Amino acid sequence: MKLRLSLLFWVWACTFIFAQENDFYNVVAEQGDGIFSLLRKQGLDPAKHYGKFLELNSDKIKQGSSLKLGEEYKVPYTEDSFKKTGVLVEAAKEVEEPIFDKELAKMSLKSNKLKDAIYYLIIENTTNQDKNFVLDVTQSLAAELMMHGARVYVMGEEISNELVGEDIAPGDPTGDYIKVINKRYLQNTGKYQRVLVIRAENVSERSNMDVAVYHYNKSTQGQRFAQNLQNVFKENNISNKSVDEASLIFEDQTSLYLAKNILPAISLLTLKNTSDLSDSKISLKPNKKEFANLISNGIMNDYADLELEN
């Protein structure tokens, strides 16, 4: 009996020590840092975590919120940090890192409208010209979603030869995306989760762009997601042509394979330089910030619709 109690105490002690050690991490104060600015740079809401910071560093903070340059301080390790809620995923290796670094100092929580919502953003570009445009749009979109309480995973630009399925060509990263997203989907069962693929072709800020939204015809959630995006774009259409289709159906093999094998509802957003505008395409100005805001508005409308239904 004594041995059993000793073992139980040892297990409890180890668990307590481990929890304590992982309750914080250390950061060195830089020029001009106060508690609020240091917490913001770590992706934390200062108002929420100020008290915990004082508790962890009670031996070092003597007057107000001033910090000593070059001094090491303990920062709370929390799941709601923007470093944790916005993640870049290298799908082939399943390596994660924060989307934002220096930008964190300018980010703050606006609302909890998207609390418990999870988004997977996949970037596909055909040229280097597209790359900067789509990356900037995706970063702005991710930041906006995160600041309303969502968790965001961004992936793209990767090549892997270890793929499943005979419909996908060697070197296509689709199989890696499926593995990464399905794993996280199962870890977050019960939460609202959506996938958005952003595919660009010859897009720049020098000319208007055609936008189309696609969905998988066997997914009612994916169709509604696409329709909410399409509705926002239609309201900002700068062409005289009307857009009859609410959204288009997946046709290419890569998108179909992704839609058939991925667990969350998925939509595809295609961007091209303005050409002969078809009835299903929408013409928009290529302003990165405005375009990212349109996407986030469509996404939030979709989430709000689901909340109303429930």
Disulfide bonds with the S-S distance in Angstrom:
none
